[in-house]
């Protein structure tokens, strides 16, 4: 560490309420890790912030010393944008405050909160908002980039339920951003990711959910994949808003390597109606696993967590499909037959209902059509398998390209994309986002993200 950085850190430490971790400090090695074990970066300094004043000081320190900045909320971003080599990681993980007002159905949560923590508090009152499919995901990154989840058919994406954001800008200013205060910036934050500042807290509109919902997983042998995925396509064509169904090709959770085809569902309405609505999923074919039934919403939200352990090596590729045709299904099956890792998956996330009844330009997130997002998810443990696991994901994505639409989900973009994937992620909204980036961050101080370049 340079003397200039050392002196500045020493001076800042006298008033910093969190921790300032240098590479030789206890706790640094654990703090520098993000969820994806494939990411192995070493920041010069990690500022583990406990409050907004800490975040402001960290931003000003980085500006003063001309350090690259990465912002970590939950640390789940698969591309590793939450950390940086030789720069400053602003770590919001200690910022865990959550306040729920059951009367107004509004929750305010700080930027280090995960969906498991958020749901635990809101479900005390039988309330929820669309959150991550995996509950260890942070609320911050997921919401700022979109926010797919089990409730999106009924209540839209996470960002559609956002009422306000507290934001620290590149200048170190603290802004309250909502539809009345900085409305253009509020538009940009709903989908624009971490491009505009450090989001230190979020205010959500909650909805009555559960605590018991109807949900779970049903799985069939891989040899029945063609029939099951065609059923999934046809079944999802006419779902009620209360029901979300994702499908895909997965491996058995016992580590045996057995390949399966599965559907996972959540019906957030009345239990009797949910039982009727999910019955076709349970009655189709001869499933080898049927775990669909009444369960706490928190249990459903954490049901897939074990398949995404922290530290596992991950490489993902993703795009929206133009249509889920028979040929697309057959290509998926052929590719999955060659999957080299027992943790690999090909997932189909279905969009419908409230998430699609928002105008493409009403928020920065433009993907508002009914359909499916394909996620090629390669995950493994042994670094010796890295090359072939990455190669499988790339080859599968290439094989599926002829079935893809132009849109991309920004939260799933990898760190080695070709072309201009950010422009594809924002489509018709990209130019306006560039203009707002120029207004609020003209020097592109916040660029360790899926970056929107200033004009």
C-alpha positions, 0 to 999 in steps of 0.5 A: 500500500502506498504511503499516500493511501496508508496515511489517508486510511489512518486519518479516515479510521479515526471517524469510520464506524465500520472497518477499513481492511487492508490486505494484511489485516485479519478478516481481509481474505474472507471479506474480499470473497464474493459468491462466485469462487471463479472471481479472485480479485484483491482490492487495495482496501475494503471499506466495510460500511456500517452507515451512509456516512461511511459510504460517503467517506469511502467515495471521497477517499476513492476520488481523492486517491483516484482508486477504481471502485466496486460496490458490494451488496450481496456479492452474488453478481456472477461476473464479479462486478462487486470487487476490484483488483487494486482498487476500493471495494465499498462493502455494504454487507454490514448494513442490515437495517430493515423496518416494516410498517404493516399498516402502510405495507412499506418496508425500508431496507439497507443495501447489505440485506439479503432476500432471506433476511428481508422476507423473514421480517416482512413475513411476520406480517404476511407481507412480501415483495418480488425477490430473488429466486435464491434467497441468499441473493442481495436485495440491492443488485437484484432490484437495481438490475430488474428483479425476477422472482416468484411473485412477478406474475402477480406483483411485477419485478422487484424494481416495479415495487420500488418506492424510493432509493437513498443514493450516494453519488460520485460527488459524495452527495446523499440523494433521496430518489423517488417519483417526485424527487429526482424523477429521471434518476428514479427512472434510471435506477429501476433497471440501470444497475449500479451505474449511478451511485451507491444505493444505501437503502431501498423502500418497497411497496409490500403485498399480502403473501402467505405466510403459506403459499402453494409451491415446490418442485416436480421432476421427471427422468431426463429421458422424458425431457422433450415431453415435459418441456413441451408441456411446460411451454404449453402450460405457461402460455395461460397462467393466472397472475398468481402463479409463476412456473420456471422449468429446466434441465437439472441434476439430482441434488444428491450429487449422483450426476443423474440428469432430470427435467424439472418445473418449479412453481409458486402460487401466491393466492388462496391455498385451495385455488393454488392446489387446483392450479398446481394439480396439472403439474403434479398429474402430468407424466410420472414424476420421480419427485413431487414436492409441490404443496402448501409451504411457507413462502420463506421456505419456497424462497430458500428451496434452491439455495443449496444448489448455489453454495458460496464459493462454487465456481460459476460461469453463466450465459443468458438471453431471452428466447424469441420463442420456445420452439420444438427445435429449441427444446431439442437443442437444449436437450442435446446440449444438456446431455453433454453437460460435464458438471453435476451442478450444471443447469439449463433454466427457463424463466417465464415472464407473464402477468404484471411484469409484462403489463409495464411499458418498455420505457416506463422504467429502464428495464425494457423486457416486458413481453411474455416469454422465456429467458434462457439461463445456461448455468455452469457451476462446479467445485474443482478448479481443474474442471474450469476449462471444460465447464466454461467451454460447455456453457459457451458451446451451449449458448452458441447452439441456442443463438438461432432461437434467441431474441435480441434482449439480454437480462443485465443481471446475468451478463458475464464478464467476457461478453462480446459486442455491446451487451449493455446496449442489448440489455437496455434496448430502446432505453439505452440512449436515455440512460447514457444521457442520465449517466452523463448528468449524474456520473460524467467521469464514469466513476462507477464503472465496475458494473455492466457499464453504461458509458456517458455520452 
